[in-house]
Amino acid sequence: MFRLVTLGERALSTLIDRNGKLPIYHQIALSLQRRIARQEWGIGDRLPSEIELADAYEVSRVTVRQALTELEKDRIVVRHRPSGTFVKRVPETLSPTIGMMV
């Protein structure tokens, strides 16, 4: 259904630097933002569920929820319970809130 498990030949979890200075949720938010910017999901498309994202990135749902909250703050996604999280706009560059932590 969703293209989650690999990005090219690398698993999504390998994109996360678990010993880095950036919080893991922030790294996931950046990864999702880049994927949206590359048009993996278009405006109005539903993102994978929190459980699917947590499995793909090998993190907890709480961490994914924090990442999605960052994207929601920047108005990149909108969340509708119980339907899911949807792309609201495609970012042209890294968003100000997410980019602040870099």
Solvent accessible surface area in square Angstrom, and as a share of the most:
residue,aa,sasa,rsa
1,M,200,0.89
2,F,52,0.22
3,R,170,0.62
4,L,15,0.08
5,V,114,0.65
6,T,71,0.41
7,L,49,0.24
8,G,65,0.62
9,E,172,0.77
10,R,139,0.51
11,A,40,0.31
12,L,0,0.00
13,S,13,0.09
14,T,89,0.52
15,L,51,0.25
16,I,14,0.07
17,D,80,0.41
18,R,109,0.40
19,N,147,0.75
20,G,34,0.33
21,K,206,0.87
22,L,48,0.24
23,P,48,0.30
24,I,54,0.27
25,Y,46,0.18
26,H,0,0.00
27,Q,20,0.09
28,I,0,0.00
29,A,0,0.00
30,L,9,0.04
31,S,10,0.06
32,L,0,0.00
33,Q,2,0.01
34,R,112,0.41
35,R,3,0.01
36,I,0,0.00
37,A,44,0.34
38,R,126,0.46
39,Q,111,0.49
40,E,35,0.16
41,W,19,0.07
42,G,21,0.20
43,I,121,0.61
44,G,48,0.46
45,D,63,0.33
46,R,74,0.27
47,L,1,0.01
48,P,2,0.01
49,S,44,0.29
50,E,34,0.15
51,I,97,0.49
52,E,61,0.28
53,L,0,0.00
54,A,8,0.06
55,D,103,0.53
56,A,13,0.10
57,Y,0,0.00
58,E,116,0.52
59,V,26,0.15
60,S,60,0.39
61,R,112,0.41
62,V,91,0.52
63,T,24,0.14
64,V,0,0.00
65,R,87,0.32
66,Q,81,0.36
67,A,0,0.00
68,L,1,0.01
69,T,48,0.28
70,E,18,0.08
71,L,0,0.00
72,E,62,0.28
73,K,126,0.53
74,D,15,0.08
75,R,163,0.59
76,I,0,0.00
77,V,2,0.01
78,V,46,0.27
79,R,55,0.20
80,H,95,0.42
81,R,223,0.81
82,P,141,0.89
83,S,65,0.42
84,G,27,0.26
85,T,13,0.08
86,F,43,0.18
87,V,3,0.02
88,K,102,0.43
89,R,90,0.33
90,V,36,0.21
91,P,5,0.03
92,E,169,0.76
93,T,109,0.63
94,L,78,0.39
95,S,4,0.03
96,P,108,0.68
97,T,41,0.24
98,I,0,0.00
99,G,27,0.26
100,M,150,0.67
101,M,74,0.33
102,V,122,0.70
